[in-house]
Amino acid sequence: MSLTFYYSPHSSASPVHWTLNELGIPYEKVLIDIKAGDNKKPEFLKLNPNGKVPLIVHDGVAIFESAAIQIYLGETFGVEKGLYPPPGPQRVAAMMWIIWCNASLGEAMSRFGRNLGPWAPEDQRNAKAGEAAKVEILGLLQVLEDALKGRSYLCGDQITIADLHLASWFDYVRMMQIDLTPYPAITAWGSRCTSRPAYANSP
Ligand SMILES: N[C@@H](CCC(=O)N[C@@H](CS)C(=O)NCC(=O)O)C(=O)O
């Protein structure tokens, strides 16, 4: 078995990094320096024409998009390791939250960052669009808060890759200084997830 993980620290690759470390499977890490343009070099584009991290290559098969990678790792290794549900309602819940993270919360967070983040170029910012994204984010956080009430993890009593994926994204939510005080269930769940040693080893 060979598995190579192309990553950049503190990026969309971080949730995958955490999953790989939780799974405890052997893998090789390749650091991609985005600032130096490693992700646009022909040898990288040959594997990932999308030109972004994360990317994994498992036994010669290249997979990009973090949500797809997490689902693939869950199906391929996670069930056996107790980190991903077998087919059934809990499997669907895991997939649903991974996709919700990227397509709903992640999309609104990116829009918020692009318009109000300190790194966004001045002439490309739109404060009104940023504020609208923030309203959307708060609504999405309430959806998650309600889902986590009365349960330890997204799919029940057991932590899964869906929790790792979403909890890792909360690094970005905190970095963007979104106040999580009104969301006690999210706060407690986030602490449960990030207190695991593998989180600290997966920048
Ligand atoms: N939807 C993609 C997003 C990937 C992404 O935007 N990665 C960023 C780092 S956070 C990247 O590689 N940016 C380099 C670039 O766009 O040139 C995923 O979840 O994998």
The ligand as an SDF file (V2000), in Angstrom:
LIG
                    3D

 20 19  0  0  0  0  0  0  0  0999 V2000
  -12.5340   22.9830   -2.0070 N   0  0  0  0  0  0  0  0  0  0  0  0
  -11.1310   22.6710   -1.9350 C   0  0  0  0  0  0  0  0  0  0  0  0
  -10.3640   23.9240   -1.5390 C   0  0  0  0  0  0  0  0  0  0  0  0
   -8.8920   23.7410   -1.7100 C   0  0  0  0  0  0  0  0  0  0  0  0
   -8.1590   25.0610   -1.5250 C   0  0  0  0  0  0  0  0  0  0  0  0
   -8.7060   26.1540   -1.7850 O   0  0  0  0  0  0  0  0  0  0  0  0
   -6.8890   24.9730   -1.1130 N   0  0  0  0  0  0  0  0  0  0  0  0
   -6.1000   26.1540   -0.9630 C   0  0  0  0  0  0  0  0  0  0  0  0
   -5.4060   26.1730    0.3940 C   0  0  0  0  0  0  0  0  0  0  0  0
   -6.5910   26.3830    1.6780 S   0  0  0  0  0  0  0  0  0  0  0  0
   -5.0350   26.1840   -2.0420 C   0  0  0  0  0  0  0  0  0  0  0  0
   -4.4340   25.1810   -2.3460 O   0  0  0  0  0  0  0  0  0  0  0  0
   -4.8130   27.3730   -2.6120 N   0  0  0  0  0  0  0  0  0  0  0  0
   -3.8010   27.5760   -3.5920 C   0  0  0  0  0  0  0  0  0  0  0  0
   -4.3040   28.2800   -4.8180 C   0  0  0  0  0  0  0  0  0  0  0  0
   -5.5260   28.4310   -4.9660 O   0  0  0  0  0  0  0  0  0  0  0  0
   -3.4560   28.6760   -5.5980 O   0  0  0  0  0  0  0  0  0  0  0  0
  -10.9090   21.5490   -0.8930 C   0  0  0  0  0  0  0  0  0  0  0  0
  -11.6440   21.4850    0.0700 O   0  0  0  0  0  0  0  0  0  0  0  0
  -10.0160   20.7240   -1.1210 O   0  0  0  0  0  0  0  0  0  0  0  0
  1  2  1  0
  2  3  1  0
  2 18  1  0
  3  4  1  0
  4  5  1  0
  5  6  2  0
  5  7  1  0
  7  8  1  0
  8  9  1  0
  8 11  1  0
  9 10  1  0
 11 12  2  0
 11 13  1  0
 13 14  1  0
 14 15  1  0
 15 16  2  0
 15 17  1  0
 18 19  2  0
 18 20  1  0
M  END
$$$$
